[in-house]
Amino acid sequence: MIKVTKVVDADGVVRWRVALPSTQEWLSRFNGDQGAVNDLDSNLALMLTPSLRSQYERAVLQAMQQAGVGPDDPVMLVGFSQGGIMAGHLAAYNSDYNWDAVVVAGAPIDSMPIPSSTTVVSVQHVGDPVPRLDSVISLGTDGYAQQRPNWTTINTPSPLASQGVGGIHNAAAYNSTLQNQIDRVPRGTQDDLDAYFIGDGSTYGYDTTYYSWQEK
């Protein structure tokens, strides 16, 4: 399920949030493909062959086209785990849209060539093996090398770390971490990201559409 949200501010400026789903089929290679475009095969394709356009990527671009996203409209990509991989992948390798911001959690995007024109916030829990899939060398307990004017990495223990890997690589835990540590993102960057979450439903507001596909 891909969620595309149109955000219109009081001045009529249109922005879009695109929420990308995480892996739905981890064992498709072993127990038969169940039809999800965001399965283990897509994970491997995104990491190993970024020049190829997977079914997952085509589904995202089709959803955006159907929702009415214009090529110059500012777009924020949001994703956890594989959804975060797709967010980074699109910002790094696709030029069809204006990828203004990428906000990801538990995703190995550090080595992706995301341009400096894109604001990036990456949340990584200590001990989460998934963000390390790209083999980027850590700089100790404070996280990876990706701390640049356009890129903030929040590396911190998971609030559910006591539950093991399942509590470390956990979407709800990552959401809690981002909410509680948003102040680690520079104030100016926070203001830019806030523009994707305004609206009172009357003079301006939101219009959300959901899209789903299966492999054929």
C-alpha positions in Angstrom: 0.0 0.0 0.0 1.4 3.4 -1.1 0.0 6.5 0.6 0.2 9.7 -1.4 -0.9 12.9 0.5 -1.4 16.3 -1.2 -0.6 19.1 1.2 -1.8 22.6 0.3 -0.7 25.6 2.5 -2.6 28.9 3.1 -0.8 30.4 0.0 -2.0 27.6 -2.3 1.5 26.0 -2.5 1.2 22.3 -3.2 3.5 19.7 -1.7 3.3 16.0 -1.5 4.1 13.3 1.0 4.6 9.8 -0.3 4.7 7.1 2.3 6.4 3.9 1.1 5.6 0.4 2.6 8.3 -1.8 4.2 9.0 -5.4 3.2 5.9 -7.6 3.1 7.4 -10.9 2.0 10.8 -11.8 3.5 10.7 -15.5 2.5 9.3 -15.2 -1.0 12.4 -16.8 -2.5 11.9 -19.9 -0.3 8.2 -20.4 0.1 6.7 -19.1 -3.1 5.9 -15.5 -4.2 2.7 -14.2 -2.6 2.3 -11.2 -5.0 3.7 -8.3 -3.0 5.9 -5.9 -5.1 7.8 -5.0 -1.9 9.3 -8.4 -1.2 12.8 -9.7 -0.5 13.5 -9.8 -4.2 12.8 -6.1 -4.4 15.1 -5.5 -1.4 17.9 -7.2 -3.2 17.3 -5.5 -6.5 17.3 -2.0 -4.9 20.6 -2.7 -3.1 22.5 -4.7 -5.7 21.2 -3.3 -9.1 20.1 0.4 -8.5 20.1 1.0 -12.3 17.2 -1.4 -12.8 13.6 -0.2 -12.2 11.9 -2.8 -9.9 8.1 -3.4 -9.9 8.0 -1.6 -6.6 9.6 1.5 -8.1 7.2 1.4 -11.1 4.3 1.1 -8.7 5.4 4.1 -6.7 5.8 6.3 -9.8 2.5 5.1 -11.2 0.8 6.0 -7.9 2.3 9.5 -8.0 1.2 10.0 -11.6 -2.3 8.9 -10.8 -2.5 11.2 -7.8 -1.5 14.1 -9.9 2.0 14.9 -8.7 3.6 17.4 -11.0 7.3 17.0 -12.0 8.2 20.3 -10.3 6.1 19.8 -7.1 8.1 19.4 -3.9 7.9 15.8 -2.7 8.8 14.3 0.7 9.5 10.5 0.6 8.9 8.7 3.9 9.8 5.1 4.6 10.8 2.4 7.1 13.2 -0.4 6.3 12.6 -1.3 2.6 10.4 1.7 2.3 13.4 3.8 3.3 15.6 2.0 0.8 13.1 2.9 -1.9 13.0 6.5 -0.7 16.7 6.9 -0.9 16.9 5.0 -4.2 14.4 7.3 -5.8 16.1 10.5 -4.6 19.5 9.1 -5.7 18.7 7.6 -9.0 15.4 8.9 -10.4 15.0 12.4 -11.9 11.2 12.2 -12.8 10.2 14.3 -9.8 11.4 17.0 -7.4 12.6 15.0 -4.4 12.7 17.7 -1.9 13.0 15.6 1.3 13.7 12.1 2.4 12.8 10.9 6.0 13.7 7.3 6.7 14.1 4.9 9.6 16.0 1.6 9.8 17.2 1.9 6.2 20.7 1.4 4.6 20.9 4.6 2.6 24.2 6.1 3.7 26.1 5.2 0.6 23.4 6.3 -1.8 24.4 9.3 -4.0 21.5 11.5 -2.8 22.1 15.1 -4.1 22.7 17.9 -1.7 19.5 19.6 -2.9 17.5 16.9 -1.1 17.0 17.2 2.7 17.7 13.8 4.4 16.8 12.7 7.9 17.8 9.1 8.7 17.0 7.5 12.0 19.1 4.4 12.9 18.9 2.4 16.1 22.1 1.1 17.7 22.4 -2.6 17.0 19.9 -2.6 14.0 21.5 -4.8 11.3 19.4 -3.4 8.5 21.0 0.1 8.2 24.4 -1.7 8.0 23.5 -3.6 4.8 25.2 -1.1 2.7 28.5 -1.8 4.4 29.2 1.8 5.3 31.7 2.0 8.2 30.3 3.4 11.4 32.0 6.2 13.2 31.4 4.7 16.6 28.3 5.1 18.8 27.3 8.4 17.3 26.4 6.9 14.0 27.6 7.0 10.4 29.6 9.5 8.4 26.5 11.1 6.9 26.2 14.3 8.8 26.1 17.1 6.2 24.3 20.4 5.8 21.5 18.6 4.0 21.7 15.3 5.9 21.0 14.5 9.6 21.6 11.0 11.0 20.0 10.2 14.4 21.8 7.2 15.8 20.5 6.2 19.2 19.3 3.1 21.2 15.8 1.8 20.5 13.2 2.4 23.3 12.4 -1.3 22.8 16.0 -2.5 22.8 15.3 -5.0 25.6 13.2 -7.0 23.2 16.2 -7.8 21.0 16.4 -7.3 17.2 12.6 -7.3 16.9 12.4 -4.3 19.2 15.4 -2.6 17.6 14.2 -2.9 14.0 10.7 -1.9 14.8 8.5 0.7 13.1 6.7 1.9 16.2 10.0 2.2 18.1 11.4 4.3 15.3 8.4 6.5 15.2 8.9 7.1 19.0 12.6 7.9 18.5 11.9 10.4 15.8 9.2 12.1 17.8 11.4 12.3 20.9 14.6 13.3 19.1 13.4 15.6 16.4 15.3 18.4 18.1 18.5 16.9 16.8 17.5 18.0 13.4 18.6 21.6 12.7 15.9 24.1 13.3 15.9 25.4 9.7 15.5 21.9 8.4 12.6 21.2 10.8 10.8 24.3 9.5 11.2 23.1 5.9 9.8 19.7 6.9 7.0 21.2 8.8 5.6 22.6 5.5 4.6 19.0 4.6 2.4 18.7 7.7 0.3 21.9 7.7 -3.4 22.3 7.0 -6.6 22.8 8.9 -9.0 21.1 6.4 -10.8 24.3 5.5 -8.9 27.0 3.7 -6.1 24.6 3.2 -5.4 21.0 4.1 -4.9 17.5 2.9 -6.0 15.1 0.3 -4.8 11.5 0.8 -5.0 8.6 -1.7 -4.0 5.0 -1.2 -2.7 2.7 -4.0 -2.1 -1.0 -4.0 -0.7 -3.5 -6.5 0.3 -7.1 -6.9 2.9 -8.7 -9.1 1.7 -10.1 -12.4 
